[in-house]
Amino acid sequence: MSTSAPVDIGTLITRSLEIKGGNPRIAGTGVTVQRIVGWHKLGFDAGAITQKISYLTVGQSYAALAYYHANTAEIENLLAEENTDYDRLCAEFSKKPA
């Protein structure tokens, strides 16, 4: 039997403008939901994600994935923005100096 206090799952995901631009993240960390979703899309389950990011719990990983499934359009838009930024930066920094 567990002796730890129950966790209100509604407290596991948070957002604040001063951290990660207000993007949803795992409370108490800088790990965004889209980062967890990115690992998940690469084939990692919640347990494997917590092996990659060792200070997270499996429950936190599942909370991020649950948030994603409840708010798919929002997270997909954030992922698309990240990809656009990545492509722009790659193009910008791969230019040869004149």
Beta strands, then each sheet from edge to edge (+ up, - down):
strand 1: 13-14
strand 2: 25-26
sheet 1: 1+ 2-
end
